Amino acid sequence: IRCVVASPDTAESTNAKVVRGTMGALFRLQIHENSDLTALAAAALKTGYRLIAAVAREGVPAPRWQPGARDMLFIGNEAHGLSADLEKQMTLRITIAKRGGGESLNAAVAASILMYQWSTGQDEKG
């Protein structure tokens, strides 16, 4: 993971809890805050990126995702997911299987699981 792009609704990267939670990793990333994710997605599609949405239900099971170097992973708001405009642009929706009676994962936990899968699941070209 080389870059993080956040909407205006996201906690600031310099928030004390964010800094502690990243264990310093945020200092090795490009971080773009207050970004228009809908515009970013549209531009990324035009340049050949595959847009991946993490969704709570009805997505391709996450273990079947074959991550690639030209993927962009979108994690939505915990309560509402991605905006309708952003959701329409996605090329693949993936879901982490849930066990037990919980409704869904915390967005940060879901992002962590999927980024780990991404970092270990790319083939030699990725």
KOLKOLPA-737752 format. One line per field, with one value per residue: residue number from 1; residue in one letter; y, z, x of N, C-alpha, C in turn. Coordinates in Angstrom, 2 decimals. Each point is the difference from the previous one (the first is absolute). Layout:
KOLKOLPA-737752
i: NUM, ...
aa: A, ...
npy: Y, ...
npz: Z, ...
npx: X, ...
capy: Y, ...
capz: Z, ...
capx: X, ...
cpy: Y, ...
cpz: Z, ...
cpx: X, ...
end
This chain:
KOLKOLPA-737752
i: 1, 2, 3, 4, 5, 6, 7, 8, 9, 10, 11, 12, 13, 14, 15, 16, 17, 18, 19, 20, 21, 22, 23, 24, 25, 26, 27, 28, 29, 30, 31, 32, 33, 34, 35, 36, 37, 38, 39, 40, 41, 42, 43, 44, 45, 46, 47, 48, 49, 50, 51, 52, 53, 54, 55, 56, 57, 58, 59, 60, 61, 62, 63, 64, 65, 66, 67, 68, 69, 70, 71, 72, 73, 74, 75, 76, 77, 78, 79, 80, 81, 82, 83, 84, 85, 86, 87, 88, 89, 90, 91, 92, 93, 94, 95, 96, 97, 98, 99, 100, 101, 102, 103, 104, 105, 106, 107, 108, 109, 110, 111, 112, 113, 114, 115, 116, 117, 118, 119, 120, 121, 122, 123, 124, 125, 126
aa: I, R, C, V, V, A, S, P, D, T, A, E, S, T, N, A, K, V, V, R, G, T, M, G, A, L, F, R, L, Q, I, H, E, N, S, D, L, T, A, L, A, A, A, A, L, K, T, G, Y, R, L, I, A, A, V, A, R, E, G, V, P, A, P, R, W, Q, P, G, A, R, D, M, L, F, I, G, N, E, A, H, G, L, S, A, D, L, E, K, Q, M, T, L, R, I, T, I, A, K, R, G, G, G, E, S, L, N, A, A, V, A, A, S, I, L, M, Y, Q, W, S, T, G, Q, D, E, K, G
npy: -1.16, 0.83, -0.01, 0.95, -0.11, 1.10, -0.27, 1.07, -1.12, -0.17, -0.73, 1.09, -0.09, 1.25, -0.54, 0.28, -0.39, 0.75, 0.98, -0.17, -0.04, 0.93, 0.19, 1.19, -0.97, 0.86, -0.04, -1.23, 0.65, 0.02, 1.11, -0.19, 1.08, -0.08, -1.22, 0.35, -1.00, 0.63, 1.18, -0.38, -0.60, 1.06, 0.76, -0.73, -0.04, 1.28, -0.17, -0.79, 0.75, -1.02, 0.39, -0.23, -0.42, 0.32, -1.04, 0.32, 0.10, -1.20, 0.02, -0.01, -1.25, 0.69, -1.27, 0.28, 1.11, 0.24, 0.52, 1.22, 0.33, -0.19, -0.43, 0.55, -0.05, -0.07, 0.65, -0.35, 0.90, -0.22, 1.08, 0.72, -0.49, -0.29, 1.21, 0.28, 1.24, -0.19, -0.55, 0.87, 0.58, -0.74, -0.64, -0.06, -0.81, 0.17, -1.17, 0.39, -1.33, 0.03, -0.11, -0.77, 0.74, 0.41, 1.31, 0.65, 0.06, 0.43, 1.22, 0.37, -0.85, 0.33, 1.27, -0.27, -0.72, 0.91, 0.96, -0.79, -0.33, 1.29, 0.26, -1.02, 0.55, 0.95, -0.26, -0.61, 0.18, -0.31
npz: 0.00, -1.02, -0.13, 0.79, -0.51, 0.67, 0.19, -0.15, -0.11, -0.41, 1.06, 0.52, -0.90, 0.43, -0.03, 1.30, -0.05, -1.08, 0.49, 1.18, -0.62, -0.66, 1.22, -0.47, -0.42, 0.59, 0.61, -0.41, 0.13, -1.22, 0.60, -0.59, 0.73, 0.42, -0.51, -1.23, 0.72, -0.24, 0.06, 1.11, 0.37, -0.44, 0.53, 1.09, -0.18, -0.33, 1.06, 0.05, 1.01, 0.82, 0.14, 1.18, 0.23, 1.23, -0.08, 0.82, -1.12, -0.51, 0.55, -0.86, 0.42, 1.03, 0.43, -0.73, 0.71, -1.23, 1.07, -0.52, -0.67, -0.89, 1.24, 0.21, 1.28, 0.01, 1.14, 0.17, 0.27, 1.28, 0.15, -0.97, 0.14, -1.25, -0.46, -0.34, -0.15, 1.12, 0.64, -0.76, 0.41, 1.03, -0.22, 1.29, 0.56, 1.12, 0.57, 1.22, -0.04, 0.47, 1.19, 0.51, 1.01, -0.22, -0.09, 0.37, -0.71, 0.95, -0.54, 1.10, 0.65, -0.69, 0.09, 1.26, 0.10, -0.69, 0.70, 1.06, -0.37, -0.23, 1.15, 0.30, -0.70, -0.22, -1.29, -0.67, -0.78, 1.12
npx: 0.87, -0.16, -1.33, -0.42, -1.22, -0.28, -1.27, -0.74, -0.70, 1.24, 0.34, 0.52, 0.95, -0.08, -1.21, 0.09, -1.26, -0.10, 0.73, -0.59, -1.18, 0.67, 0.38, -0.29, -0.83, -0.80, 1.16, -0.38, -1.13, -0.48, -0.38, -1.16, -0.21, -1.26, 0.12, -0.30, -0.49, -1.14, 0.60, 0.60, -1.13, -0.66, 0.94, -0.08, -1.31, 0.13, 0.77, -1.07, -0.37, 0.04, -1.27, 0.52, -1.24, 0.31, -0.81, -0.98, -0.73, -0.18, 1.20, 0.99, 0.05, 0.44, -0.02, -1.08, 0.19, 0.35, 0.61, -0.03, 1.07, -0.97, -0.08, -1.18, 0.27, -1.32, 0.16, -1.27, -0.91, 0.29, -0.71, 0.60, 1.21, 0.23, 0.24, -1.25, 0.46, 0.68, -1.01, -0.64, 1.11, -0.32, 1.14, 0.26, -0.88, 0.69, -0.24, 0.29, 0.14, -1.22, 0.43, -0.89, -0.44, 1.23, -0.26, 1.11, 1.09, 0.77, -0.13, 0.61, -0.78, -1.09, 0.37, 0.26, -1.11, -0.67, 0.59, -0.18, -1.25, -0.17, 0.61, -0.77, -1.02, 0.88, -0.18, 0.93, -1.05, -0.67
capy: 1.16, 1.16, 1.26, 0.01, 1.17, 0.06, 1.00, 0.99, -0.59, -0.91, 0.59, 0.54, -0.91, 0.44, -0.26, -0.76, -1.42, -0.50, -0.09, -1.15, -1.24, -0.39, -0.33, 0.74, -0.33, 1.14, 0.85, -0.61, -0.02, 1.23, 0.14, 1.11, 0.16, 0.87, -0.25, -0.36, -1.38, -0.29, 0.49, -0.85, -1.29, 0.20, 0.16, -1.27, -0.92, 0.39, -0.37, -1.44, -0.58, -0.77, 0.57, -1.08, 0.49, -0.93, 0.11, -0.90, -1.14, -0.24, 0.16, -1.19, -0.32, 0.61, -0.89, -0.19, 1.20, -0.13, 1.39, 0.40, 1.26, 1.11, -0.01, 1.01, -0.55, 1.02, -0.40, 1.01, 0.33, -1.21, -0.08, 0.23, -0.46, 1.02, 0.81, -0.62, 0.39, -0.72, -1.41, -0.28, -0.05, -1.15, -1.10, -1.25, 0.13, -1.17, -0.12, -0.87, -0.88, 0.25, -1.15, 0.42, 0.83, 1.42, 0.58, 0.24, 0.35, 1.37, 0.35, -0.15, -1.43, -0.50, 0.52, -0.71, -1.35, 0.04, 0.45, -1.12, -0.92, 0.66, 0.00, -1.37, -0.75, 0.37, -0.88, 0.62, 1.21, 1.01
capz: 0.00, -0.13, 0.04, 0.61, -0.38, 0.93, -0.25, 1.07, 1.16, 0.66, 1.05, -0.49, 0.19, 1.14, 1.23, 0.89, -0.05, -1.30, 0.05, 0.85, -0.61, -1.18, 0.45, -0.81, -1.42, -0.76, -0.43, -1.19, -1.02, -0.54, 0.53, -0.60, 0.77, -0.54, -1.43, -0.64, -0.39, -1.23, -1.10, -0.04, -0.58, -1.43, -0.64, 0.11, -0.99, -1.33, -0.16, 0.09, 1.33, 0.39, 1.25, 0.86, 1.14, 1.10, 0.34, 1.10, -0.50, -1.43, -0.84, -0.23, 1.24, -0.01, -0.40, -1.47, -0.61, -0.45, 0.00, -1.00, 0.24, -0.46, 0.75, 1.02, 0.97, 0.62, 1.24, 0.28, 1.35, 0.68, 0.07, -1.27, -1.14, -0.97, -0.54, -1.17, -1.20, -0.01, -0.13, -1.41, -0.80, 0.38, -0.96, 0.76, 1.40, 0.76, 1.33, 0.95, 0.61, 1.44, 0.84, 1.21, -0.14, -0.22, -1.23, -0.94, 0.62, 0.08, -1.26, 0.13, 0.04, -1.36, -0.82, 0.38, -0.54, -1.46, -0.37, 0.23, -1.13, -1.18, 0.07, -0.10, -1.03, -1.36, -0.66, -0.23, -0.79, 0.81
capx: -0.87, 0.88, -0.73, -1.32, -0.78, -1.12, -1.04, -0.10, -0.68, 0.93, 0.84, 1.27, 1.12, 0.80, -0.75, 0.88, -0.33, 0.45, 1.46, 0.35, -0.47, 0.80, 1.36, 0.95, -0.10, -0.53, 1.11, 0.59, -1.05, -0.58, -1.35, -0.75, -1.23, -1.06, -0.03, -1.26, 0.23, -0.75, 0.83, 1.19, -0.39, -0.24, 1.30, 0.71, -0.58, 0.47, 1.41, 0.16, -0.07, -1.17, -0.48, -0.47, -0.77, -0.27, -1.42, -0.37, -0.75, -0.23, 1.18, 0.81, 0.73, 1.33, 1.10, 0.01, 0.58, 1.38, 0.48, 0.97, 0.69, -0.83, -1.25, -0.22, -0.94, -0.84, -0.65, -1.01, -0.42, -0.46, -1.46, -0.69, 0.76, 0.42, -1.09, -0.63, 0.75, 1.26, -0.34, -0.31, 1.24, 0.82, 0.06, -0.08, -0.41, 0.45, -0.57, 0.69, -0.99, -0.18, -0.33, -0.71, -1.18, 0.28, -0.53, 1.08, 1.28, 0.46, 0.64, 1.45, 0.31, -0.21, 1.09, 1.23, -0.06, 0.12, 1.35, 0.90, -0.20, 0.56, 1.46, 0.52, -0.67, 0.35, 0.95, 1.30, -0.16, -0.68
cpy: 1.23, 1.32, -0.20, 1.31, -0.01, 1.11, 1.02, -0.55, -0.90, 0.73, 0.48, -0.96, 0.39, -0.13, -0.93, -1.50, -0.63, -0.19, -1.20, -1.32, -0.46, -0.41, 0.66, -0.25, 1.19, 0.92, -0.56, -0.06, 1.38, 0.05, 1.25, 0.09, 0.95, -0.13, -0.36, -1.41, -0.38, 0.45, -0.86, -1.33, 0.12, 0.11, -1.32, -1.02, 0.29, -0.41, -1.48, -0.61, -0.80, 0.50, -1.08, 0.62, -1.11, 0.23, -1.06, -1.27, -0.05, 0.33, -1.35, -0.31, 0.50, -0.96, -0.26, 1.22, -0.28, 1.41, 0.25, 1.37, 1.21, -0.09, 1.20, -0.55, 1.13, -0.60, 1.10, 0.26, -1.25, -0.15, 0.02, -0.51, 1.15, 0.82, -0.69, 0.32, -0.76, -1.49, -0.38, -0.20, -1.25, -1.11, -1.36, 0.33, -1.27, 0.06, -0.95, -0.82, 0.31, -1.28, 0.54, 0.96, 1.47, 0.49, 0.18, 0.32, 1.52, 0.29, -0.18, -1.46, -0.59, 0.45, -0.75, -1.40, 0.02, 0.50, -1.08, -1.00, 0.56, -0.13, -1.40, -0.75, 0.36, -1.01, 0.76, 1.30, 1.14, 0.65
cpz: 0.00, 0.24, 0.66, -0.39, 0.85, -0.36, 1.14, 1.28, 0.84, 1.09, -0.59, 0.32, 1.18, 1.33, 0.86, -0.04, -1.32, 0.03, 0.83, -0.68, -1.20, 0.37, -0.89, -1.49, -0.82, -0.49, -1.24, -1.15, -0.59, 0.55, -0.61, 0.72, -0.71, -1.51, -0.48, -0.55, -1.28, -1.22, -0.14, -0.67, -1.50, -0.76, 0.01, -1.01, -1.39, -0.25, 0.30, 1.38, 0.16, 1.38, 0.82, 1.20, 1.03, 0.40, 1.04, -0.50, -1.53, -0.91, -0.27, 1.31, -0.10, -0.39, -1.51, -0.73, -0.35, -0.12, -1.07, 0.31, -0.43, 0.59, 0.94, 0.91, 0.69, 1.20, 0.36, 1.48, 0.65, -0.02, -1.38, -1.22, -0.88, -0.44, -1.24, -1.28, -0.11, -0.24, -1.47, -0.84, 0.26, -1.04, 0.68, 1.43, 0.72, 1.41, 0.83, 0.69, 1.50, 0.70, 1.23, -0.32, -0.24, -1.32, -1.06, 0.77, 0.08, -1.29, 0.06, 0.01, -1.39, -0.91, 0.29, -0.59, -1.50, -0.46, 0.25, -1.15, -1.26, 0.00, -0.13, -1.19, -1.42, -0.59, -0.27, -0.80, 0.85, 0.92
cpx: 0.92, -0.71, -1.36, -0.67, -1.26, -0.97, -0.02, -0.64, 0.90, 0.79, 1.31, 1.14, 0.87, -0.75, 0.85, -0.28, 0.46, 1.52, 0.42, -0.36, 0.83, 1.42, 1.05, -0.10, -0.50, 1.10, 0.72, -0.99, -0.24, -1.42, -0.61, -1.33, -0.96, -0.12, -1.41, 0.18, -0.75, 0.80, 1.26, -0.33, -0.20, 1.33, 0.78, -0.52, 0.52, 1.45, 0.24, 0.02, -1.28, -0.40, -0.69, -0.73, -0.13, -1.45, -0.36, -0.69, 0.01, 1.18, 0.65, 0.72, 1.45, 1.12, 0.06, 0.56, 1.45, 0.57, 1.05, 0.58, -0.84, -1.40, -0.02, -1.09, -0.74, -0.71, -0.98, -0.20, -0.59, -1.52, -0.67, 0.75, 0.47, -1.21, -0.55, 0.78, 1.31, -0.25, -0.24, 1.26, 0.83, -0.06, -0.08, -0.39, 0.43, -0.54, 0.84, -1.08, -0.11, -0.39, -0.74, -1.13, 0.25, -0.55, 1.07, 1.27, 0.15, 0.77, 1.52, 0.41, -0.15, 1.14, 1.30, 0.04, 0.23, 1.36, 1.03, -0.11, 0.63, 1.53, 0.61, -0.53, 0.35, 0.97, 1.30, -0.09, -0.56, 0.88
end
